[in-house]
Amino acid sequence: MDWLTQSLLLLISLVANIFSAFAGGGAGLLQFPVLIFLGLPFGVALATHKVASVALGVGATIRNLREGNLQRRLTLFIVSFGIPGVVIGASVILFVPDRNAEIALGLLTVGLGLYSVFKSELGQSVTQITQSPRHYLLGGAVLFCIGILNGSLTSGTGLFVTLWLVRWFGLDYKTAVAHTLVFVGLFWNGSGAITLGLIGEIRWEWLPALLLGSLIGGYIGAHLAITCGNRWIKRAFEVLTLAVGLKLIIG
């Protein structure tokens, strides 16, 4: 690849991952379509994007571990219920048409953004939730379904996790974003990258610029999420969900 293309990939990756790490998802909104625009087939672009997204999780993890605000039990649920769904989604996406699913996912993503817009106090503070086995089991089942979407369509599914952690598990936006970035970015995307790498193709020569942009962008975005208030994170979440949803619908 020439230096101009590598520079473009670095810039797109950096911007996409700063916004994603700040709002709790959505890196695929810019990064994934650009890979397709530059000539990669859908499956190859998806696998390459997944590998690059792991660096987002690494960058966010480095920043968030310094804060010590990750919950051990919730961590176990996000990883345990999400990864099997990611593997299933990544295993089937290369063999099915994707346009109808993209439109459905786009409509749902727009709905999430509008839900947050009209719930003005959503995620502004931690909410006490009854922690019964049934509550956690249902919460884990939804994380499993989101994992399937994460492994297959990739764009915007981190935003689903962020809102679910706020709505179902009672976290504020800042804490929810931290969990999403570390465990979705690192573990979910890592398992999806391995699965797609085994059954598909990864464009390795594209990865240096993408990985560097994801790593730096993840760290910067996580820092902004930690230092800014919940209100700013909520607004960024709403903007990205609406943008991601419209992009999926329009194509």
C-alpha positions in Angstrom: 0.0 0.0 0.0 1.2 3.5 -0.7 1.8 6.0 2.1 -1.3 8.1 1.1 -3.6 5.2 1.6 -1.9 4.2 4.9 -2.3 7.8 6.1 -6.0 7.8 5.2 -6.5 4.6 7.1 -4.7 6.0 10.1 -6.7 9.2 10.2 -10.1 7.4 9.7 -9.2 4.8 12.4 -8.1 7.5 14.8 -11.2 9.6 14.4 -13.6 6.6 14.5 -12.1 5.1 17.6 -11.9 8.4 19.5 -15.7 8.9 19.0 -16.4 5.2 19.7 -14.4 5.1 22.9 -16.1 8.3 24.1 -19.7 7.3 23.3 -19.4 3.6 24.0 -19.4 2.1 20.5 -19.8 2.9 16.8 -16.3 2.7 15.4 -17.6 0.6 12.5 -19.6 3.6 11.4 -16.6 5.1 9.7 -13.9 2.5 9.7 -15.8 -0.5 8.3 -17.4 1.3 5.3 -14.0 3.0 4.4 -12.4 -0.5 4.1 -15.2 -1.5 1.6 -14.9 1.8 -0.2 -11.1 1.2 -0.7 -11.8 -2.1 -2.4 -12.1 -4.9 0.2 -14.9 -7.4 -0.2 -17.4 -7.4 2.7 -16.1 -10.5 4.4 -12.4 -9.4 4.2 -13.3 -5.9 5.4 -15.3 -7.3 8.3 -12.4 -9.6 9.4 -9.8 -6.8 9.0 -12.0 -4.4 10.9 -12.5 -6.9 13.8 -8.7 -7.4 14.2 -8.1 -3.6 14.2 -11.0 -3.1 16.7 -9.1 -5.2 19.3 -6.6 -2.4 19.6 -9.5 -0.1 20.6 -10.1 -2.4 23.5 -6.4 -2.4 24.4 -6.2 1.4 24.4 -9.4 1.7 26.5 -8.3 -1.0 28.9 -4.9 0.8 29.6 -6.8 4.0 30.5 -9.7 2.4 32.4 -7.6 0.1 34.6 -6.2 3.2 36.2 -9.6 4.2 37.4 -10.6 0.8 39.0 -14.3 1.2 38.4 -15.0 -2.2 36.7 -17.4 -4.5 38.4 -16.2 -8.1 38.6 -19.6 -9.9 38.5 -20.8 -7.7 35.6 -17.5 -8.3 33.8 -18.1 -12.1 34.0 -21.5 -11.8 32.5 -20.5 -9.6 29.6 -17.7 -11.9 28.7 -19.5 -15.3 29.4 -22.8 -14.5 27.6 -21.4 -12.3 24.8 -18.5 -14.3 23.4 -20.6 -17.4 22.4 -23.0 -15.1 20.5 -20.0 -13.3 18.8 -18.6 -16.7 17.6 -22.0 -17.8 16.2 -22.6 -14.4 14.5 -19.1 -14.4 12.9 -19.5 -18.0 11.8 -22.7 -17.4 9.8 -22.4 -13.9 8.5 -20.1 -14.8 5.6 -22.7 -17.2 4.2 -25.9 -15.1 4.4 -27.1 -11.9 2.6 -26.6 -8.9 4.8 -28.7 -6.0 3.4 -32.1 -6.8 5.1 -30.3 -7.4 8.3 -28.5 -4.1 8.0 -31.8 -2.2 7.6 -33.4 -3.9 10.6 -30.3 -3.2 12.7 -30.3 0.4 11.5 -34.0 0.9 12.5 -33.3 -0.6 15.9 -30.2 1.5 16.4 -32.1 4.7 15.6 -34.8 3.6 18.1 -32.1 3.3 20.8 -30.9 6.8 20.1 -34.4 8.2 20.2 -35.1 6.3 23.4 -32.1 7.9 25.1 -33.1 11.4 23.8 -36.5 11.2 25.3 -35.3 9.7 28.6 -33.5 12.8 29.8 -32.3 11.3 33.1 -31.2 8.0 31.7 -27.7 7.0 32.7 -27.0 10.2 34.6 -26.5 8.4 37.9 -26.2 4.8 39.1 -29.6 3.1 39.7 -30.1 0.4 42.3 -31.3 -2.8 40.6 -32.7 -5.9 42.2 -29.9 -8.5 41.5 -31.9 -11.7 41.3 -30.8 -14.7 39.3 -33.7 -14.2 36.9 -32.7 -10.6 36.3 -29.1 -11.6 35.5 -30.2 -14.5 33.3 -32.4 -12.3 31.2 -29.7 -9.7 31.0 -27.2 -12.3 29.9 -29.6 -13.6 27.2 -29.9 -10.1 25.7 -26.1 -9.8 25.8 -25.9 -13.1 24.0 -28.2 -11.8 21.2 -26.1 -8.5 21.0 -23.0 -10.7 20.7 -24.5 -12.4 17.6 -25.0 -9.0 16.0 -21.5 -7.9 17.1 -20.0 -11.0 15.4 -22.0 -10.5 12.2 -22.9 -6.9 11.3 -20.4 -5.2 13.7 -21.5 -1.6 13.2 -22.9 0.0 16.3 -23.4 -3.0 18.5 -21.2 -1.6 21.2 -23.8 1.1 21.5 -26.4 -1.6 22.2 -24.3 -3.0 25.0 -23.8 0.5 26.5 -27.5 1.2 26.6 -28.4 -2.2 27.9 -25.9 -1.8 30.8 -27.5 1.5 31.6 -31.1 0.4 31.3 -31.0 -3.1 32.7 -28.1 -3.1 35.1 -28.5 0.4 36.4 -25.1 1.8 35.5 -24.5 5.5 34.6 -23.2 6.2 31.2 -19.6 6.7 32.3 -19.4 3.3 34.0 -21.3 1.6 31.2 -18.9 3.0 28.5 -15.9 1.7 30.5 -17.3 -1.8 30.6 -18.3 -1.8 26.9 -14.9 -0.6 25.7 -12.8 -3.0 27.8 -14.8 -6.2 27.4 -16.6 -5.7 24.1 -13.6 -4.0 22.5 -11.1 -6.5 23.8 -12.8 -9.9 24.4 -15.8 -9.8 22.0 -13.9 -8.3 19.1 -10.9 -10.5 19.8 -13.1 -13.7 19.6 -14.8 -12.4 16.5 -11.4 -11.6 14.9 -10.1 -15.1 15.6 -13.3 -16.7 14.2 -13.4 -14.6 11.0 -9.6 -15.1 10.6 -10.1 -18.9 10.7 -12.9 -19.1 8.2 -12.3 -16.0 6.1 -9.4 -13.7 5.0 -7.6 -10.8 6.8 -5.8 -8.1 4.8 -2.7 -8.0 7.0 -0.9 -5.2 5.1 -3.8 -2.8 6.0 -3.5 -3.5 9.7 -0.5 -1.4 10.9 -2.3 2.0 10.3 -5.6 0.6 11.5 -4.1 -0.8 14.7 -2.2 2.3 15.5 -5.3 4.5 15.0 -7.5 2.2 17.1 -5.0 2.0 20.0 -4.4 5.8 20.2 -8.0 6.6 19.5 -9.2 4.1 22.2 -7.0 5.7 24.8 -7.9 9.2 23.9 -11.6 8.5 23.7 -11.6 6.5 27.0 -9.8 9.5 28.7 -12.5 11.9 27.4 -15.2 9.5 28.7 -13.6 9.4 32.1 -13.0 13.2 32.4 -16.3 14.4 30.9 -19.6 14.2 32.7 -22.5 11.7 32.0 -24.4 14.4 30.1 -21.7 14.8 27.5 -21.4 11.1 27.1 -25.1 10.7 26.7 -25.3 13.3 24.0 -22.4 11.7 22.1 -24.1 8.3 22.5 -27.3 9.7 21.0 -25.5 11.4 18.1 -23.7 8.2 17.2 -26.7 5.9 17.5 -28.7 8.1 15.1 -25.8 8.4 12.7 -25.0 4.7 12.7 -28.6 3.7 12.3 -29.2 6.1 9.4 -26.0 4.9 7.7 -27.1 1.2 8.0 -30.6 2.1 6.6 -29.3 4.2 3.7 -26.5 1.8 2.9 
